[in-house]
Amino acid sequence: MKKVTLLPLAALTLAASTLANAQSTLVIDSWRSDDAVWNEKIIPAFNKHYPDIKVEYRSPPDWDASKWNGEMENRFDNGTAGDLIACRPFDGSLALYQRGLLKEVTEMEGMENFPSFALSPWQTDSGATTFCLPMASVIHGFFYNKDIFKEVGVNEPVTSADFYWALEKAKRAGYLPLAIGTRDKWEAATMGFQNIGPTHWKGEDGRDDLLTGKAPVTSEPYRRTFQELAKWAKYMGQNFDQRSYSDSINAFADGKAAVYPAGSWDIMTFKDKVNMGVFPPPVEKKGDACYFTDHTDLGMGIYSKSKNPEAAELFLKWMTTAEFAELLTNEISGFFSLSNHFFDVKDPIAQEMMSWRDKCDSTIRNSAQVLSRGEPNFELEIWETSTSVMSGQMTPAQATSQLQKGLDAWYQPQRDRKEVTAEQPCDCTPLLQ
C-alpha cells in the first residue's frame, strides 16, 4: 500500500489558516445540485470553526448530472478540477484513484468513524487502500400521493397484487398511475430494475451469485424482474417513451400521478408539494421476506493535484464528525450518513425509509461493483434492456439473454459457471480476464 503522509490536526489547522488567504478558494466539485444547502448550511457550519478558509461548492449549472463526468475529464485535462471531488461508489472512483487523480486517505484521522461496509465502495479490491470518504447512502422505494389513494379507496400496497390494484384504481379515476418514463434511460434502470429486482434475486445473496458465477442473468429472478417492468407499461400513461425524469417529477409534484418509483434523493424535491407516503418494494405474498436497495452512493475525495491540499484535508476531516453527519442527513433529506454517529432524523419520509433497515434485508445496485468494468458495460446494458422491455421492443427473455451475452464477453466467473458441478464447487473470486 502506498504510504501518504497525513498531517496532525493541529498542524493542519495552522497550515490551512496560514495558507487560506495566500491561495485560491477551496473548491468542491459534485454532480449533486445541492448548492443551496452547502452554501447556506454546510459551508457556514465549517466556517464557524475555520473562518479563514473560503469554500465554493460547484455543481452542473443546468442540473444535468449526466454531463458531469465529461466536464470533470475536461477539468482534469486542463488543471481546473476542484480540491475536493464527489466520488461515485466502486468502479468509477476506483478508476480515478488508479489514474492517480485521488489522494489516499486510508489512515486519515476520523476514518475510524465509518464501518467496513461503508468504506468498501471507496477502497481497492483488496480493501487495503481507501481513496474517498464515505458520505451517504440512498434508498429505493415508492412515493405515493395520499390524497389520491384516499380518493380511489386503496391502502398502502404490501403485496404485488395490492400494488397493481392501486395502479388500476388510479388509472380508472383518470390519474397517471406510475410517474416514470423511458426517455432518460437511467430512470427506468435505477427506479425500475434496481428498485424491484432485489425482491426477486434475494438481495445480497443474488448479487453475490452473479459476482461468483453461481447464477446467470438468464435465471428466473431476472426474468421475473423484467416481467414486472413489462407490466408497468400499462400504467405509465401515453407517450411515456418521451417522458423525461423531470417530466415524471412534475407529474407527481402537480398531483397528476398516484405513484412515483423513487429514490430517497427526491424527498426534498416533493417536500411541501405533495401529501405523500412511501412504501418499500412489494412482496409476492404477505409475510414474505422483503428486500430493498440501500445504495452506498456518495463519497468525497481529495484531488491529488489540489492547489490547497492542507485546507482540503482539513475540510475532509471535518466531514468525519457528527456535526457534518447530522447536517447532511437532515438538510439533504434522503441522503443517509454512512458514519457511526448517532443523531435524530427529522424528516418523516426519511425516517420511514430508514426504518426498513430494521425489517427488511438491504443490498446495493448489482451493477455497481466489478460487473461494469468490462465491455459491454453492465450498467449501461441494464439501461438499454429496461427501457426496451418497458416499451415492448424486447421480451424479458431477450433482455436477460442480452445481459448474459454481455457478461460472457468479458467476465470470467460467468463464463466458467457452466463448468461448475456439485462435486467441484465454485471458487469464483470475481477476477477480470
WOSULBEL-V529136 format. One record per residue. SS is DSSP state (A for helix, B for strand, O for the rest). NEAR is the number of other C-alpha atoms within 10 Angstrom. D_LAST is the distance of its C-alpha to the last C-alpha in whole Angstrom. Layout:
ss=SS near=NEAR d_last=D_LAST
ss=SS near=NEAR d_last=D_LAST
This chain:
ss=O near=8 d_last=23
ss=O near=8 d_last=25
ss=O near=10 d_last=29
ss=O near=12 d_last=31
ss=O near=10 d_last=34
ss=O near=16 d_last=36
ss=O near=15 d_last=40
ss=O near=11 d_last=42
ss=A near=14 d_last=43
ss=A near=10 d_last=47
ss=A near=13 d_last=45
ss=A near=19 d_last=43
ss=A near=18 d_last=46
ss=A near=13 d_last=48
ss=A near=16 d_last=46
ss=A near=24 d_last=45
ss=A near=17 d_last=49
ss=A near=14 d_last=50
ss=A near=15 d_last=47
ss=A near=21 d_last=47
ss=O near=12 d_last=50
ss=O near=10 d_last=49
ss=O near=14 d_last=45
ss=O near=13 d_last=44
ss=O near=17 d_last=44
ss=B near=21 d_last=41
ss=B near=21 d_last=39
ss=B near=21 d_last=36
ss=B near=22 d_last=34
ss=O near=25 d_last=33
ss=O near=22 d_last=32
ss=O near=17 d_last=34
ss=O near=17 d_last=38
ss=O near=15 d_last=40
ss=A near=17 d_last=42
ss=A near=10 d_last=45
ss=A near=16 d_last=44
ss=A near=20 d_last=42
ss=A near=14 d_last=45
ss=A near=10 d_last=48
ss=A near=14 d_last=47
ss=A near=18 d_last=44
ss=A near=20 d_last=45
ss=A near=16 d_last=48
ss=A near=17 d_last=48
ss=A near=19 d_last=46
ss=A near=14 d_last=48
ss=A near=9 d_last=51
ss=A near=11 d_last=49
ss=O near=18 d_last=48
ss=O near=14 d_last=51
ss=O near=14 d_last=50
ss=O near=23 d_last=47
ss=O near=18 d_last=46
ss=B near=23 d_last=43
ss=B near=16 d_last=42
ss=B near=20 d_last=40
ss=B near=18 d_last=38
ss=O near=19 d_last=37
ss=O near=17 d_last=36
ss=O near=10 d_last=40
ss=O near=8 d_last=39
ss=O near=13 d_last=38
ss=O near=12 d_last=35
ss=A near=15 d_last=32
ss=A near=12 d_last=29
ss=A near=12 d_last=30
ss=A near=17 d_last=30
ss=A near=13 d_last=26
ss=A near=10 d_last=28
ss=A near=15 d_last=31
ss=A near=18 d_last=29
ss=A near=13 d_last=27
ss=A near=13 d_last=30
ss=A near=13 d_last=32
ss=A near=15 d_last=29
ss=A near=10 d_last=30
ss=A near=9 d_last=33
ss=O near=12 d_last=34
ss=O near=15 d_last=35
ss=O near=22 d_last=33
ss=O near=26 d_last=35
ss=O near=26 d_last=35
ss=B near=27 d_last=33
ss=B near=23 d_last=30
ss=B near=23 d_last=30
ss=B near=27 d_last=26
ss=O near=21 d_last=24
ss=O near=24 d_last=22
ss=O near=22 d_last=19
ss=A near=21 d_last=16
ss=A near=17 d_last=19
ss=A near=25 d_last=21
ss=A near=23 d_last=18
ss=A near=14 d_last=17
ss=A near=15 d_last=21
ss=A near=22 d_last=21
ss=A near=11 d_last=18
ss=O near=9 d_last=20
ss=O near=13 d_last=23
ss=O near=21 d_last=25
ss=B near=26 d_last=26
ss=O near=20 d_last=28
ss=O near=25 d_last=27
ss=O near=24 d_last=29
ss=O near=22 d_last=28
ss=O near=14 d_last=32
ss=O near=20 d_last=34
ss=O near=18 d_last=37
ss=O near=16 d_last=37
ss=A near=20 d_last=33
ss=A near=14 d_last=34
ss=A near=16 d_last=36
ss=B near=18 d_last=32
ss=O near=13 d_last=31
ss=A near=11 d_last=27
ss=A near=11 d_last=26
ss=A near=23 d_last=28
ss=A near=25 d_last=26
ss=A near=20 d_last=22
ss=A near=30 d_last=22
ss=A near=29 d_last=22
ss=B near=25 d_last=21
ss=O near=19 d_last=18
ss=O near=15 d_last=15
ss=O near=7 d_last=17
ss=O near=13 d_last=20
ss=O near=11 d_last=22
ss=O near=19 d_last=23
ss=B near=24 d_last=24
ss=O near=26 d_last=25
ss=O near=32 d_last=27
ss=B near=31 d_last=30
ss=B near=32 d_last=29
ss=B near=26 d_last=32
ss=B near=21 d_last=32
ss=B near=23 d_last=31
ss=B near=22 d_last=32
ss=B near=28 d_last=33
ss=B near=27 d_last=33
ss=B near=23 d_last=36
ss=B near=23 d_last=38
ss=B near=26 d_last=42
ss=B near=25 d_last=45
ss=B near=20 d_last=48
ss=A near=18 d_last=51
ss=A near=15 d_last=54
ss=A near=23 d_last=52
ss=A near=20 d_last=51
ss=A near=11 d_last=55
ss=A near=11 d_last=56
ss=A near=17 d_last=54
ss=O near=11 d_last=55
ss=O near=17 d_last=51
ss=O near=13 d_last=50
ss=O near=17 d_last=47
ss=O near=21 d_last=44
ss=O near=19 d_last=43
ss=B near=17 d_last=42
ss=A near=16 d_last=40
ss=A near=14 d_last=43
ss=A near=18 d_last=45
ss=A near=18 d_last=43
ss=A near=16 d_last=43
ss=A near=15 d_last=47
ss=A near=22 d_last=47
ss=A near=27 d_last=45
ss=A near=17 d_last=48
ss=A near=19 d_last=51
ss=A near=24 d_last=50
ss=A near=20 d_last=49
ss=A near=11 d_last=53
ss=O near=13 d_last=54
ss=O near=10 d_last=53
ss=O near=21 d_last=50
ss=B near=24 d_last=46
ss=B near=28 d_last=45
ss=B near=27 d_last=41
ss=O near=29 d_last=41
ss=O near=33 d_last=37
ss=O near=27 d_last=36
ss=O near=24 d_last=33
ss=O near=17 d_last=34
ss=O near=18 d_last=32
ss=A near=20 d_last=29
ss=A near=21 d_last=28
ss=A near=23 d_last=31
ss=A near=27 d_last=30
ss=A near=24 d_last=27
ss=A near=21 d_last=28
ss=A near=18 d_last=31
ss=A near=25 d_last=31
ss=A near=23 d_last=27
ss=A near=25 d_last=26
ss=A near=26 d_last=30
ss=A near=27 d_last=31
ss=A near=27 d_last=27
ss=A near=28 d_last=27
ss=A near=25 d_last=31
ss=A near=18 d_last=29
ss=A near=21 d_last=26
ss=O near=18 d_last=27
ss=A near=22 d_last=26
ss=A near=18 d_last=24
ss=A near=11 d_last=24
ss=A near=23 d_last=22
ss=A near=19 d_last=20
ss=A near=14 d_last=18
ss=A near=17 d_last=18
ss=A near=22 d_last=16
ss=A near=23 d_last=14
ss=A near=21 d_last=14
ss=O near=23 d_last=14
ss=O near=19 d_last=17
ss=O near=19 d_last=19
ss=O near=25 d_last=18
ss=O near=22 d_last=19
ss=O near=18 d_last=21
ss=O near=14 d_last=23
ss=A near=14 d_last=27
ss=A near=19 d_last=26
ss=A near=23 d_last=25
ss=A near=21 d_last=27
ss=A near=19 d_last=30
ss=A near=23 d_last=29
ss=A near=27 d_last=29
ss=A near=16 d_last=32
ss=A near=19 d_last=33
ss=A near=24 d_last=32
ss=A near=20 d_last=34
ss=A near=13 d_last=37
ss=A near=20 d_last=37
ss=A near=19 d_last=38
ss=A near=15 d_last=42
ss=A near=19 d_last=42
ss=O near=23 d_last=41
ss=O near=19 d_last=44
ss=O near=12 d_last=44
ss=O near=11 d_last=42
ss=A near=20 d_last=39
ss=A near=19 d_last=37
ss=A near=12 d_last=39
ss=O near=19 d_last=39
ss=O near=18 d_last=37
ss=A near=18 d_last=36
ss=A near=11 d_last=40
ss=A near=16 d_last=42
ss=A near=22 d_last=40
ss=A near=18 d_last=42
ss=A near=16 d_last=45
ss=A near=20 d_last=46
ss=A near=25 d_last=45
ss=A near=21 d_last=47
ss=O near=12 d_last=50
ss=O near=16 d_last=50
ss=O near=18 d_last=49
ss=B near=27 d_last=46
ss=B near=26 d_last=46
ss=B near=28 d_last=43
ss=B near=24 d_last=40
ss=B near=24 d_last=37
ss=B near=25 d_last=36
ss=B near=22 d_last=34
ss=A near=25 d_last=36
ss=A near=18 d_last=36
ss=A near=16 d_last=38
ss=A near=20 d_last=41
ss=A near=16 d_last=43
ss=A near=14 d_last=43
ss=A near=16 d_last=45
ss=O near=14 d_last=47
ss=O near=9 d_last=51
ss=O near=12 d_last=50
ss=O near=17 d_last=49
ss=O near=15 d_last=51
ss=B near=22 d_last=48
ss=B near=17 d_last=46
ss=B near=24 d_last=42
ss=B near=19 d_last=41
ss=O near=25 d_last=37
ss=O near=24 d_last=36
ss=O near=23 d_last=38
ss=B near=21 d_last=37
ss=O near=16 d_last=38
ss=O near=12 d_last=41
ss=O near=11 d_last=43
ss=O near=9 d_last=42
ss=O near=12 d_last=39
ss=O near=13 d_last=36
ss=O near=22 d_last=35
ss=B near=27 d_last=32
ss=B near=28 d_last=31
ss=B near=28 d_last=29
ss=B near=24 d_last=30
ss=B near=22 d_last=27
ss=B near=29 d_last=27
ss=B near=23 d_last=27
ss=B near=24 d_last=29
ss=B near=24 d_last=29
ss=B near=24 d_last=30
ss=B near=28 d_last=29
ss=B near=27 d_last=31
ss=B near=26 d_last=30
ss=O near=15 d_last=29
ss=O near=17 d_last=32
ss=O near=21 d_last=35
ss=O near=19 d_last=38
ss=O near=22 d_last=39
ss=A near=20 d_last=37
ss=A near=22 d_last=40
ss=A near=29 d_last=41
ss=A near=25 d_last=37
ss=A near=25 d_last=37
ss=A near=23 d_last=40
ss=A near=22 d_last=39
ss=A near=21 d_last=36
ss=A near=18 d_last=38
ss=A near=18 d_last=40
ss=O near=22 d_last=38
ss=O near=24 d_last=37
ss=O near=16 d_last=41
ss=A near=17 d_last=42
ss=A near=15 d_last=44
ss=A near=20 d_last=41
ss=A near=23 d_last=40
ss=A near=20 d_last=43
ss=A near=17 d_last=43
ss=A near=22 d_last=40
ss=A near=23 d_last=40
ss=A near=19 d_last=44
ss=A near=19 d_last=44
ss=O near=19 d_last=41
ss=O near=24 d_last=41
ss=O near=26 d_last=38
ss=O near=24 d_last=36
ss=B near=27 d_last=36
ss=B near=25 d_last=36
ss=O near=24 d_last=33
ss=B near=25 d_last=35
ss=O near=15 d_last=37
ss=O near=15 d_last=40
ss=O near=10 d_last=43
ss=O near=12 d_last=45
ss=O near=9 d_last=46
ss=O near=17 d_last=45
ss=O near=13 d_last=47
ss=O near=17 d_last=46
ss=A near=13 d_last=47
ss=A near=21 d_last=44
ss=A near=22 d_last=41
ss=A near=14 d_last=43
ss=A near=15 d_last=43
ss=A near=21 d_last=39
ss=A near=17 d_last=39
ss=A near=11 d_last=41
ss=A near=18 d_last=38
ss=A near=14 d_last=36
ss=A near=8 d_last=39
ss=O near=10 d_last=39
ss=O near=13 d_last=35
ss=B near=18 d_last=32
ss=B near=20 d_last=30
ss=B near=20 d_last=26
ss=O near=22 d_last=24
ss=O near=24 d_last=23
ss=O near=23 d_last=20
ss=O near=21 d_last=18
ss=O near=20 d_last=18
ss=O near=18 d_last=16
ss=O near=17 d_last=12
ss=O near=21 d_last=12
ss=O near=20 d_last=13
ss=O near=19 d_last=11
ss=O near=15 d_last=9
ss=O near=14 d_last=12
ss=O near=17 d_last=14
ss=O near=16 d_last=15
ss=A near=21 d_last=16
ss=A near=19 d_last=19
ss=A near=17 d_last=20
ss=A near=20 d_last=20
ss=A near=23 d_last=22
ss=A near=20 d_last=24
ss=A near=20 d_last=25
ss=A near=26 d_last=25
ss=A near=28 d_last=27
ss=A near=27 d_last=29
ss=A near=23 d_last=29
ss=A near=24 d_last=30
ss=A near=27 d_last=33
ss=O near=19 d_last=34
ss=O near=11 d_last=34
ss=O near=11 d_last=32
ss=O near=19 d_last=30
ss=O near=18 d_last=30
ss=A near=24 d_last=28
ss=A near=17 d_last=27
ss=A near=17 d_last=26
ss=A near=25 d_last=24
ss=A near=24 d_last=22
ss=A near=17 d_last=21
ss=A near=19 d_last=20
ss=A near=23 d_last=18
ss=A near=20 d_last=16
ss=A near=16 d_last=15
ss=A near=17 d_last=14
ss=A near=24 d_last=11
ss=A near=17 d_last=11
ss=O near=14 d_last=10
ss=O near=18 d_last=7
ss=B near=23 d_last=7
ss=A near=19 d_last=6
ss=A near=26 d_last=9
ss=A near=24 d_last=11
ss=A near=16 d_last=10
ss=O near=15 d_last=11
ss=A near=18 d_last=14
ss=A near=12 d_last=17
ss=A near=9 d_last=17
ss=O near=14 d_last=18
ss=O near=9 d_last=22
ss=O near=6 d_last=24
ss=O near=6 d_last=25
ss=O near=8 d_last=21
ss=O near=10 d_last=20
ss=O near=16 d_last=17
ss=O near=11 d_last=15
ss=O near=17 d_last=12
ss=O near=11 d_last=12
ss=O near=19 d_last=10
ss=O near=11 d_last=6
ss=B near=12 d_last=4
ss=O near=9 d_last=0
